[in-house]
Structures are given as structure tokens and as C-alpha cells.
């Protein structure tokens, strides 16, 4: 019996430009993780600590993305699925941190918070610009773009929170921003999970079809 099944596509060749972009984003995120952890502890800022955890999660994501360049779509989508889960988990952790900070009632130090927020914004804008070209790629590429986009948005919010804390002396702007960042993590994670599951299912269907074709020959 003749079979007109399509063959499984070869794994995507590593994109040198994408690899370079990932390395740049990786080192920027590692550096900013340490800066914001130290600064967040000094300023008692939940938003800075939330952003520091986000920088760390992004650094891990970029490192994993580098490891799977050139792998099949199934494995790239599997890694993206894990990253989506990490992004969503980050959102839940930040919400828990907001509740804890609210119970302590210590307002953050606005000047330090704002200065580090501006530095983090510059870092994330650089990452977002470097990764912008790859925003419409597969779930793996899309996930790294979403990470940088969410971080840039989050940093603008951190700066606004610092201004709000400075003007009011209240901790509420800091907590509100941390909550916004948590929502960004949850929604971004959902988008990545949804696309990666779709890609995994599609790839498995192609593999099953190819196997059926082989058995019918």
C-alpha cells in the first residue's frame, strides 16, 4: 500500500544570532539578580525581591534555552513547558511574599528602590531589544521574549512604586507593584504552557503518523 505521509522535519539548526542574544540576556540577568537581591534586602522592598527572583528565573530559562538549541521541536516545546510552569510558579511565590510583607508592615526605602529599578529597566530594555526579533518563533523563543517583555514592564512599575512610596511613605505602592508582577508571571506562564502543549501534541501526531506509514510499507 502506498503511503503519502510527510516525514518528520529535521531538528532546527541552531541560530547563531539567537544563541548570541541568549548569552547576552543570560549574563545581564545573572548580574541583576545579585544587584536586586542585595538592594531589595537593604531597601526592604518586596517589588525588588520579586524582580530579583524573576531575574534568576529568567537566567535559568535562558541557560536551558541555550542547551536545547538544535533539538527537535518536541524537546524544545518540552523545555518551554517547564519554563512556563516556572513562570507561573514565580507568580504564586510573589503573591505569598506580598502577603508576608504586608503582615510585617515595614515600608521600603524609596531612593534605593528607585535607583535599582532604573538600572534594572535599562538592563531589561537591552534584553528585550536583543530578543525582539525572535518574539514570533516557536514556544521556546516566545518564552524568552515574554520573559524580557514582562521584566521591562515590571521595572517601570517598580520605578512608579518607588515614587509612590517616596511621596506617601506607605508600603502599599510596593505591594501593588509586586502583585502586578505576579500576575504578569501567571499570564505569561499560561501563554507559554498553552503553546508548548500544542506543539508537543502536534509533533507527537506527526511521529505517530510516520510510524504508521512505516508499518504499512
Secondary structure as UniProt FT lines:
FT   HELIX           16..43
FT   HELIX           46..67
FT   TURN            68..70
FT   HELIX           73..104
FT   HELIX           110..131
FT   HELIX           132..134
FT   TURN            135..136
FT   HELIX           139..168
FT   HELIX           172..216
//
